[in-house]
Amino acid sequence: MSAGTRLASLPMYCEAEIRPATERWWAGLARHLREQGVQGVPDALTWPDDYHGHWRSPGLLFSQTCGYPFVNVLGPAVKLVATPSYDAPGCAAAAYAAHVIVREDAGARSVADLRGSRLAANGTGSYSGYHVWRHMLPAGEDPPSFFGVIAASGSHRASIRLVAAGEADACAVDCVTHALIADRAADELRGTRILTTSPTAPGMPYVTGAATSDEDIARMREGLRAALADPSLAPDRHVLHLTGISVRTDEDYVNAFRD
């Protein structure tokens, strides 16, 4: 990173099969951000191993995070830029949902039928893989009280694999991730089905570091709008299921995700 260049990442939807499209999308978005006067825009994305350390970096210009850590962990370390919209099944404008995945031959017909079963979860810091269950389980229950076993898989994709292999009975998976896998690695979904879909919540927000000025945030929003209207980027937006942005408020996220 050269002097004056800041960090950018798009780590939430990072399946290997779509990484080239993500990098091309960033190259186009970076061009539009510069045209709007944003300084320090990097040519290439960072692919962090330590998400939380990356998001807290004082040099962060642009990234995407999950709504749960945005509200409950990162707090003033980041600022909201915009919320992207996707056309994946389960999304509604700038809101998204989680699909509950079970084996195709599972006897379960509702979430209630999963009591005492084995849950695969990507991590307890994830909304769509873990905290979303509070909107689907009986009142007063949470995953540890409802499920018999909870296995930490490390990713949505790994959770699906555990269910498909019969090593877990259910998982909750971000609907955009599910669509990307269906597009590019459909064999991994073989033998599974969607049991139900959760209520929607504000989508995974684009964020910037706390030091970013309000003027630069406004410039980034204009750069995003220009990139979303750029016909040369349409093929990559199609791969990513990316359709637009909305400017939501911090309060929208607090109301949806606050512990």
C-alpha positions as CSV (number, residue, x, y, z in Angstrom):
1,M,0.0,0.0,0.0
2,S,1.6,3.2,-1.1
3,A,1.6,6.4,0.9
4,G,-1.9,7.9,0.9
5,T,-3.6,4.7,-0.3
6,R,-6.2,3.3,1.9
7,L,-7.6,-0.2,2.4
8,A,-10.6,-1.7,0.5
9,S,-12.2,-5.1,0.8
10,L,-15.4,-7.0,-0.1
11,P,-15.1,-10.0,2.2
12,M,-18.7,-11.0,2.8
13,Y,-19.3,-12.8,-0.5
14,C,-15.9,-14.2,-1.3
15,E,-16.5,-17.6,-2.8
16,A,-13.5,-18.4,-5.0
17,E,-15.8,-18.8,-8.1
18,I,-16.9,-15.2,-8.0
19,R,-13.6,-13.6,-6.8
20,P,-12.6,-12.6,-10.4
21,A,-16.0,-10.8,-10.9
22,T,-15.6,-9.1,-7.5
23,E,-12.2,-7.9,-8.4
24,R,-13.4,-6.5,-11.8
25,W,-16.4,-4.9,-10.0
26,W,-14.0,-3.2,-7.6
27,A,-11.7,-2.0,-10.4
28,G,-14.7,-0.3,-12.0
29,L,-16.0,1.0,-8.7
30,A,-12.6,2.4,-7.8
31,R,-12.5,4.3,-11.1
32,H,-15.9,5.9,-10.4
33,L,-14.8,6.7,-6.8
34,R,-11.8,8.5,-8.1
35,E,-13.9,10.4,-10.6
36,Q,-16.0,11.7,-7.7
37,G,-12.9,13.0,-6.0
38,V,-12.4,10.3,-3.4
39,Q,-8.7,10.2,-2.5
40,G,-6.5,7.2,-1.6
41,V,-8.6,4.6,-3.5
42,P,-6.5,1.4,-3.9
43,D,-6.2,-0.4,-7.2
44,A,-6.8,-3.8,-5.6
45,L,-8.9,-5.3,-2.9
46,T,-7.5,-6.7,0.4
47,W,-8.7,-10.2,1.3
48,P,-8.3,-10.1,5.1
49,D,-8.0,-13.2,7.4
50,D,-8.7,-11.1,10.5
51,Y,-12.0,-9.3,9.5
52,H,-12.4,-7.4,12.8
53,G,-8.9,-6.1,12.8
54,H,-9.2,-5.1,9.2
55,W,-12.5,-3.3,9.8
56,R,-11.0,-1.4,12.7
57,S,-8.0,-0.3,10.6
58,P,-7.6,3.5,10.6
59,G,-6.8,3.2,6.9
60,L,-10.1,1.6,6.0
61,L,-11.7,3.3,3.0
62,F,-14.3,0.8,1.9
63,S,-15.6,-2.6,3.0
64,Q,-18.7,-4.7,3.7
65,T,-19.6,-6.2,7.1
66,C,-22.5,-8.2,8.6
67,G,-25.1,-6.2,10.4
68,Y,-24.6,-8.0,13.7
69,P,-20.9,-6.9,14.3
70,F,-21.6,-3.5,12.7
71,V,-24.0,-2.8,15.6
72,N,-22.7,-4.9,18.5
73,V,-18.9,-5.1,17.9
74,L,-17.5,-2.4,15.6
75,G,-19.6,0.6,16.9
76,P,-17.8,3.9,16.3
77,A,-14.8,2.2,14.5
78,V,-16.8,2.4,11.3
79,K,-19.3,4.6,9.5
80,L,-22.2,3.5,7.3
81,V,-21.8,4.2,3.6
82,A,-24.7,2.4,2.0
83,T,-26.6,-0.9,1.8
84,P,-26.4,-2.9,-1.4
85,S,-29.4,-4.6,-3.0
86,Y,-29.3,-8.1,-4.5
87,D,-31.7,-10.0,-6.7
88,A,-31.1,-13.3,-5.0
89,P,-34.2,-15.3,-3.9
90,G,-35.0,-14.2,-0.3
91,C,-33.8,-10.6,-0.8
92,A,-36.2,-7.6,-0.9
93,A,-34.6,-4.3,-2.1
94,A,-31.9,-3.6,0.5
95,A,-33.0,-6.3,2.9
96,Y,-31.9,-10.0,3.0
97,A,-32.9,-13.2,4.7
98,A,-31.5,-16.6,5.6
99,H,-32.6,-19.9,4.2
100,V,-32.9,-22.8,6.6
101,I,-31.2,-25.8,4.9
102,V,-32.0,-29.4,5.7
103,R,-31.3,-32.7,3.9
104,E,-33.7,-33.4,1.0
105,D,-34.9,-36.5,2.7
106,A,-35.3,-34.9,6.2
107,G,-38.7,-35.4,7.8
108,A,-38.8,-31.8,9.2
109,R,-41.6,-29.7,7.8
110,S,-41.1,-26.7,10.0
111,V,-38.5,-25.2,12.3
112,A,-40.4,-26.7,15.3
113,D,-39.4,-30.2,14.0
114,L,-35.7,-29.4,14.4
115,R,-35.8,-29.4,18.2
116,G,-32.9,-31.4,19.6
117,S,-31.2,-31.8,16.2
118,R,-27.7,-30.9,15.1
119,L,-27.1,-27.4,14.0
120,A,-24.2,-26.2,11.8
121,A,-23.4,-22.5,12.2
122,N,-20.7,-20.5,10.5
123,G,-20.0,-18.6,13.7
124,T,-21.7,-17.0,16.7
125,G,-20.8,-13.5,15.3
126,S,-22.9,-14.1,12.2
127,Y,-26.5,-12.8,11.9
128,S,-27.7,-15.0,9.1
129,G,-26.0,-18.1,10.3
130,Y,-26.7,-17.8,14.1
131,H,-28.5,-14.8,15.5
132,V,-31.3,-15.0,12.9
133,W,-32.6,-18.1,14.8
134,R,-34.0,-15.8,17.5
135,H,-36.6,-14.7,14.9
136,M,-37.6,-18.3,14.0
137,L,-37.4,-20.2,17.3
138,P,-40.2,-20.3,19.9
139,A,-40.3,-17.2,22.1
140,G,-37.6,-17.3,24.8
141,E,-35.5,-19.9,23.1
142,D,-32.1,-19.5,21.5
143,P,-29.9,-22.0,19.6
144,P,-28.2,-23.5,22.7
145,S,-31.5,-24.2,24.3
146,F,-33.3,-25.5,21.2
147,F,-30.7,-27.6,19.4
148,G,-29.1,-30.7,20.7
149,V,-25.6,-30.0,19.2
150,I,-24.1,-26.9,17.6
151,A,-21.1,-27.4,15.3
152,A,-19.0,-24.4,14.3
153,S,-18.3,-24.8,10.6
154,G,-16.5,-21.5,9.9
155,S,-18.5,-20.6,6.8
156,H,-22.0,-20.9,5.3
157,R,-20.6,-23.1,2.6
158,A,-19.1,-25.4,5.1
159,S,-22.4,-25.5,7.0
160,I,-24.2,-26.7,3.8
161,R,-21.5,-29.3,3.3
162,L,-22.1,-30.7,6.8
163,V,-25.8,-30.9,6.2
164,A,-25.4,-32.5,2.8
165,A,-23.0,-35.1,4.3
166,G,-25.4,-36.0,7.1
167,E,-23.0,-34.6,9.8
168,A,-25.5,-31.9,10.7
169,D,-29.3,-31.7,10.4
170,A,-29.8,-28.0,9.6
171,C,-28.1,-24.7,9.1
172,A,-29.2,-21.1,8.3
173,V,-27.5,-19.6,5.3
174,D,-27.4,-16.1,3.9
175,C,-29.7,-16.1,0.9
176,V,-27.1,-14.3,-1.3
177,T,-24.5,-16.9,-0.5
178,H,-27.0,-19.7,-1.3
179,A,-27.7,-18.1,-4.7
180,L,-24.0,-17.7,-5.5
181,I,-23.4,-21.4,-4.7
182,A,-26.4,-22.4,-6.7
183,D,-25.0,-20.4,-9.7
184,R,-21.4,-21.6,-9.5
185,A,-21.2,-24.8,-7.4
186,A,-24.7,-26.3,-7.6
187,D,-23.4,-29.8,-6.9
188,E,-22.8,-28.7,-3.3
189,L,-26.5,-28.2,-2.8
190,R,-27.4,-31.7,-4.1
191,G,-29.3,-33.6,-1.4
192,T,-30.4,-30.5,0.4
193,R,-33.5,-28.3,0.4
194,I,-34.8,-25.1,1.8
195,L,-37.1,-25.8,4.7
196,T,-38.1,-22.1,5.3
197,T,-36.8,-18.6,4.9
198,S,-36.3,-16.1,7.8
199,P,-37.9,-12.7,8.0
200,T,-35.8,-10.1,6.2
201,A,-33.4,-7.7,7.9
202,P,-31.3,-4.8,6.5
203,G,-28.6,-6.1,4.2
204,M,-24.9,-6.3,4.8
205,P,-23.7,-2.7,4.9
206,Y,-20.9,-1.1,3.0
207,V,-18.8,0.8,5.6
208,T,-15.8,3.0,5.9
209,G,-13.3,3.9,8.7
210,A,-14.2,6.4,11.4
211,A,-11.8,9.0,10.0
212,T,-13.7,9.3,6.7
213,S,-15.4,12.6,6.3
214,D,-19.1,13.0,5.6
215,E,-18.1,14.7,2.3
216,D,-16.1,11.6,1.3
217,I,-19.0,9.4,2.3
218,A,-21.3,11.4,0.0
219,R,-18.7,11.1,-2.8
220,M,-18.6,7.3,-2.3
221,R,-22.3,7.1,-2.6
222,E,-22.2,9.0,-5.9
223,G,-19.4,6.7,-7.1
224,L,-21.4,3.6,-6.2
225,R,-24.5,5.0,-8.1
226,A,-22.3,5.7,-11.1
227,A,-20.7,2.2,-11.0
228,L,-24.2,0.6,-10.7
229,A,-25.3,2.5,-13.8
230,D,-22.1,1.7,-15.8
231,P,-23.0,-0.7,-18.6
232,S,-19.4,-2.0,-18.8
233,L,-19.8,-3.4,-15.3
234,A,-23.2,-5.1,-15.9
235,P,-21.7,-8.6,-16.5
236,D,-20.0,-8.5,-13.1
237,R,-22.9,-7.1,-11.3
238,H,-25.0,-9.9,-12.8
239,V,-22.6,-12.5,-11.4
240,L,-22.7,-10.9,-8.0
241,H,-26.5,-10.4,-8.1
242,L,-25.9,-6.8,-7.3
243,T,-28.6,-4.4,-8.4
244,G,-28.4,-1.1,-6.4
245,I,-27.9,0.7,-3.1
246,S,-30.0,2.3,-0.5
247,V,-28.9,4.8,2.2
248,R,-30.3,3.4,5.4
249,T,-29.7,4.8,8.9
250,D,-27.7,3.5,11.8
251,E,-31.0,3.3,13.6
252,D,-32.3,0.8,11.1
253,Y,-29.4,-1.5,11.9
254,V,-29.7,-0.9,15.7
255,N,-33.4,-1.8,15.6
256,A,-32.7,-5.0,13.7
257,F,-29.5,-6.3,15.2
258,R,-29.0,-4.9,18.8
259,D,-28.5,-7.7,21.3
